[in-house]
Amino acid sequence: MSVKKLNKIYLAGVIALVFIISGLNVAAQSIPLNTKASPESETFSSAELAIIYSPDGKGYKQEIIPGKYLMHLEGSPYEMGYQQGYLGPTSVSRLANEDWFKHVVLNLLEAPDWILLIVMSDIMDYDRLKGEVGDVVDDATLRQLSAKWYDNLDSLLDKLFALCKVLVEVNSQYVPQDFLDEIQGVADGCSDAGYPISYEDVLLLNMGMDAMLALAYPVVEPLLFWIDLFGFLSCSGFVAQEDATTSGQTIMGHHWQFTEYILHEEMLVMEFVPNSGNKIISTSCPGFVGGTAFMNDQGIAISQDMVPARDCDPAHFGLGTLLTARYVAQFTNQLSEAINFIKYNERGCPWIYTIGDGRNGETGGVMLETSEHYCKERDLDYRPPWYAFWYKQIEKKDDLVTCTNHYLYYDMNGWADSTAIDDSKDRYEWLTNEALDVYGDIDLEVGAELIDYLHPPSYEYYDDPNGPVGASITCWDLTNLEAKVLYGHYNDQWVYVSL
């Protein structure tokens, strides 16, 4: 075949390609996030994968591989919220309601109903509530919502739900207006898509966990010495860099093991491209303006672990952990900025934040152990003092730190009145020992395997290798801005994303 003929064929192919591309209702720049399935997955043509758009044409929900989705949100806070609600209305309506809230409480406090009735009665005791939240909730409301002798478990859950709504409204004063506008957008977009939902319900979804835990922890924590009441306190995290990793990069992993109820069916990758602040990605569900697993384009990642402690203030818990993580991802560029935002803002519910930084001169990581009055940094080279022999920190490398659901900073358990439950200590040992086994070989692939250390049937922690993932398992390469995510079911394919 002549060169001339080849050129004609090539030109015809180029022209055809141009027409195909122009026929798609999306410009190349509108899909800034690189997504793909794990290497062992099949490949699919664009015609086989679905994509839908928000009414403004800027937001979209795209099928990455069959059953796995990316939601792209772009614009002002209200615009991004509206896009999220419009593109994911079933998720919003399933999560931002009383049914999901009650399910979370009952699964969090895993015990026979008669024990739960006693615990809930103590949580909703009038005298206790008067002392805890009486400065922000009027007495008539407290008397109406406090426990009565004739209450059953369901009526007490109704009262807890109502009280948390009040406390969330009070604490919304600490939330940046941008996030409140975005929450309003979620409610409006969801409602316009045919699933009526209120602003207050979406606000509760994003802040209610802190209200509920800050109310419950002071009652539940003293009981943990005798009985493990927590059913899914199974979060884990690590940060590794320098000699711990293959090329000195910063690798961070986090397993947010929450209830699988609804979450495993609605989880997806979310990309935020706001008018102000950093571009960020999250593994989350529509309805959440905040979240549990964020990475931004500056190499900062943040996630959080629950930690039962009595040092709480349910009346003044601030903007809550989910919106705190969102703020850090969107508006901080270095590790110190992330730490200082959490340290110097209102807090009232204990959390352990895993924060990593892979760029911008402050590479490293920290487990930020917080409660109402305390905020301590357990960084990569932290060592407890010699006399604190009862604090069994296993990792003794200068470039590796791990955590589960108990404090390890010197005397933080004493300061915050916290009990390290056996389940958390076991998982800490398993994760840390596995991390030490792969020390020096950690990259994105090895890090993903590491943070998935509870993958069934490992340690006989979960029974079903095909069972649902409670929330999400994520590993980030914060130097190269890549991530690997598992959600849905344990036998599903991992999804790769990059900024």
N, C-alpha and C positions, 0 to 999 in steps of 0.2 A: 504494500500500500504506500502511495506517495506521501511525502511530507505535507504537500498542499492539502490532500484529502484528510490527513490526520488533523491538520489545523482547523479545517471546516467542522469536523466532528467535535473537536474540542470546543470551538466557538459555539456550536449548537448546544452542547452540554452546559456551557456556562450560562447561555441565555435561558435555557430551561430551568436551571437552578435558581436564577434570579426570579423567574416567575413563580416558582414554588415557594421561595422565601417570602416574596411580596404577598403571596396568597395567605400566609399565616397572619393572624391578627395579633402579632406581637413583634416588637422591635427587639433586636439583639440586646440592646442595653437594658431592656426591661426584665431580663433574666440574669442578674449579676451573680447569683450564687451558683457555684459549680456543684452538681450533685450526681451521684452515681451509686449503684449497688456495689456490694462487695465483689471481689474479683471472680468468685466462683459462680456468680449469678448469671442468668441468661441475659441477652440483650434484646431490647424491644424497639421497634420503630416508633417514631413520634405519633403515627396514626393510631397505634394501639394504646397510647397513654393519654389520659384525659387531662384537660386544662379548662378551668372556668375563671371568669373575670368578675371583679366587682363593678358596680355601675359606673364608677369614674374611670375605669380602664387601667388604673395604676396597681391595684391589688389583684392577686390571682392565687388560685389553688391548683397545683400541678402534680400529677401523678408521676413520681420518680421511677418507680418500678411497680408492678401490680400490687395494690394494697398499701403502698407507702407514698405519703404525700408531703409536698413542700407548700407552705403558705407564705407568699411574699406580700409584705405590707409596706406602704410607702407614702410619705407626705407629712401633713400636720398630725398632731396627736389625735384629734377627732377623726381625721380621714383614716388613719391607720386602725383606730378602733372600729369605725364603721365597716371598713373592709373585712376585718376579722369577724365581726358579728354576722355580716351578710354572707361571707363565704363558709362559715362554720356554725350555722344556727342550731343544728341538732346537738352539737357538743355543748354549746353555751347553755341551751335550755336544759340539758341533762345534768349539767354540773352546777349551775347557779340556781339551785333549788333546795328545799328542805329535805327531800329524800336523800340526796347525796350527803348533805351535812350530817344527818342522823346516822347514815351508814358509816361514815368516817369515824364518828364518835364511838359507835358500838364495836367497830373493828379495832379501833385504837385501844379501847379499854376492854381487852379480851378476858372475860370472866363470866361465870354463871349469872343469870339475871338477878338473883337475890343479892349477890355481892355488888353488882352494878347499881342496884336500887339504893343500897346503903351509901355507896360512893357518890352517886348523883345527889342524894339527899344532903350529904355533907357539903358538896360543891355549891348547892343552891340554898344553903342555910341562910336565913335572913341576917342573923347577927354577923356571920362571916362576910356576907356580901356588903353589909353596911360599912364594915371596916375596910373592905377592899376597893369598892367602887362607889361608896356613898357620896364622894365629893363630886361625881360627875353624873350620877343617876338619882333622880328624885325619889323620895321615900315612898310615895304612892306606887311607883313602878316597881321598886324593890319588894314591897309587900305583895304586890300582885304576882311577881315572878318567883318569889322565894318558895322553897319546898313546903308542902303541907302534909299532914299525916295521912291524908287519903290519896296522895299522888301515886301513880304507878310510873313505871319506867318511861313509857311513851309520853305521858304528860310532862314529866321532868325534862325530857329531850325537847319538847315544844318550848318549854320555858327557857332552857339554855339557848336554843336557837334565837328566841326573841331578845334575850339579854345580849347575846353576841351582836345582833343587829344594832342595838342601841350603842354598844361600846365601839363598834366599827364606825358608826356615824360620828361619835365624839372624837375618835382618833383620826378621822379624815382630815382634820385641821393640820396634821403633820405631813400630808401627802402633797407633793408638788401639783400645781394646777394642771400641768400638762397631762399627768397620769389620770386625774379626775376627768379631764376632757376625753381622754382615750376610753375610759370606762363608760362614759356616757355614749360615746360612739359605738362601743360594742353592743350596748343595750338597744340603741336605735337601729343599728344594722341588722341585728338578730330579729327585732320586731318587724322591720320592713320586709324581711325574708319570710315572714309568716309564722314566727315563733315568738310571741309576745313575752318580753322579759323586762324587768325594771332595773333602773340604775342601781337601786339599793341591793338587789340580788347579786348583780355583778360585783359591786363593791364588797359585799360579804364574801364572795368567792375568793377575792384577792387579799382580804385582810382578816377574815374570820378565824383562820387557823391560829393566829397569834392570840386573839381574844379568848378562844376556847382553851388553848393550852395554858395561858397565863391564869385563867380561872381554875383549871384542873390540877396543874402541877403541885401547888402547895398542899392539896388534899391527898393526891395520889403518891407523891414521892416518898413520904414516910412509910407507906405500905410496901414499898419495893424491897425492903429488907426481908419481908416475910413472903411476899408473893409477887411474881412477875405479871403485872396487869397489862403490859403493853404487848399487843399482838403483832405489830409490824414495825417495830423500831429496828430497822435493818439497813440504815444508810451507811455508806462507806465512801472514803475518798483518799486520794494520794496526790502528791506532787513530787516529781523527780526531775533532776537536771544534771548538768555537768557529767561527772564520772558515772552517775547512775544510768545515763542514757547513751545511746549509740554514738551521737555526734555532739553531745553537749547541749542539745535542745531541751526546752522545758516541756515536759509531758505531764498532763493532769488527767486524772480519772475520777469519776463519781458515779455511784450507784444510788439513785433515789428510789428506795424500796418502800413505796407507799401502798395503799390499797389498790388492787387491780380493778376494782369495781368501776366500770365505765372508762377509766383512764386507758386501759390497754386497747380499747376499741376506738378511741378518739385521738390518741397521741400522734403527733406529726412533727416535722421540722418547721420552725417558724423563722422567717427572716424579716428583720425590721430595718428599714432604710428611712430614718426620721429626717425631718428638715433641719434639726439641730442635734448635735451629738454624734456618737459613733454608730456605724453600721454593726448590727449584732445578729447572731443566730441563737436559737434556743430550741430545746426539745420540750414540747409543751402541748397543751390542748387549747383549742379556741375557747375563749372565755377568760383566760389568764392574761392580764396585762403584765403582771409580774411573772416570776417563774422560778424554777429550781435548777436550771442548767443553762448558763449563758456563756458565750464567747464573743468578744468584740474584735474589730479590725485593728486594734492596737495591741493585741496579744494578751488581753486580760480575760480570765475566765473566773466564774464564781458559782458556787453551789452551797448547799447547807445541809446539816444533819440535826435532827431533833436531839435534845438532851434534857432529861427530866431533872429539874432543879426548882427549889422553892423561892429563889430570889427573883420574884416576878412582880409586875405591876399591871394588872389587867385594865386599870383605868387610864394608863398612859403608856401604851406599848408602841407608840410611834406609827410609822407607815407600814410596819409589818415586814416579815422576812422576804416575801415574794417581791414586793415592790422595792425593797432595799436592794435585792440582787439586780433587779432591772435598772435601778438608778446607777449602781456601780458599773454595770455593763455599758450603759449608754453615755455616761458623763464622766467616767474616770479613765485615765490613760496610763497610770503607773500604779504599782503595788501600794506605795505609801498613800496615794490618794484614796484608793479603795479602803484601806484600813482606817484612815482618818475619818472618812465619811461615816462608817459604822460606829467607830469609837466615840465620835462627838455628837451623834444624833440621838434622839429619844429612843430608848429601848425599854421593853417591859416583859419580853418573853425570851427565855434562854435558847440560843442556837450555837452551833459550831459551824463557822463558815470556812469552806475550802476555797482559797484564792490563789491563783497562779498568774505569773507575768512572764511572757516569753520574749518581750521586746522592750525598747525604749530605755535601756540603761539600768533598769531595776529588776532584772530577771531573777526569778526565784518563786517562793511560795510560802504560804503560812496557813496554819489552822488557827483561826481567830475564835477563841473560846469566850463566849459572851453570856451575860445575864443582865438583870436590871442595873446592878451597880458595878459590875466588873467586866473588863474586856482585856484579855491577855493574849499575847501573840506567841504561839508555839511554832517557830519558824523552822527552816530546814536544819539548822545546826543547834536547835534548842536542846539543852540538857538540864534535867532537874538537879538541884543542889545535892551534894553528897549525902546529906542527912535525910533526904526525902526518899529513903530506900523503899517505901511502900508504893511509890508511884512508878509503876513498871512500864516505862517507855522502852519498847524493844528496839526501835530503829535508833542506831547510834552513828549513822553516816551524816556527813555534812551537806548532803545533796538529796535527801529523801525524807519525807514526812508522811505519815498516814493517820487516819482517824476513823472511828465508828461513832458510837452514840454515848460516849462518856468523856469527861474532862481528863486530860493528862498533864496540863500545866500545873506546876507545883502549888498545892493547896487550893486549887480552884474548886475542888469538890467540897472542901470545908467552907470556903467563902460563900459559895452559891447554894450551899445545902443540897448537894446532889449525891445520888447513889449510883455507882457503876454496876449495872445489872450484869449477871453472868453471861447472858447471850451476847451483849456488846463486847465484853472482854474476850470471849471466844473468837468472835469475828475479827476483832483487832489482831489477835495473835495469828489467825489464819492468813489474813491479808498481808500483814507485815512480813511474816516469814516467807510467803510467796514472793513478795517484792524483793526481799533480800536474795532469794534464789535466782532471780533474773536481773539482779543488780549489774549494771554495765551493758545490758542488752535491751533496755527499755526504749522502744520507739512507739509509733502509733499502733502498730499491730500487736506488739507484745503488751503494751499498756492496756489495750482493749481486752485482751485475754486475762490480764491481771485483775482489772476491776470487775470482770465477770466471774470472779472466783467462786461465787455461790451458784454458778450455772448447774442446774440439776443434772445428775444426782450428786454433785460435789458436796462432801461433808454431810450428806444425807439431810441437807437443810430444806430442800424442796423435793417433792416426790416425782413430779411429772416433767420429763424433759421437753414436752410439748406444751407445757402450761403457760399461762399469761405472765408477762413481765409486769410487776406491780406498778411501775411508772416508766423509768427509763434508765439505761446504762450508757454512759457517754465517756469517751476518751478524746482529749484534745491534744494536738501538737500546737502549742502556743507560739512557737517560733515560726513555723511554716503556715499557721492559720488553717489547719486541717482538723477534721473531727470524724470520728467513727461512732455510730449510734445504733443501739439495739432497743427496739420497743415493739409492742404487740405481743408476740409469743416467743418463747425461748428458742424455738426451732426456726424462727424467721431469719431472713437475711439481714445482715448489718447494712446500714446505709452510710456512705461517705459523703461529707460535705466540706466545702472550703470557701474561705472568703477571699 
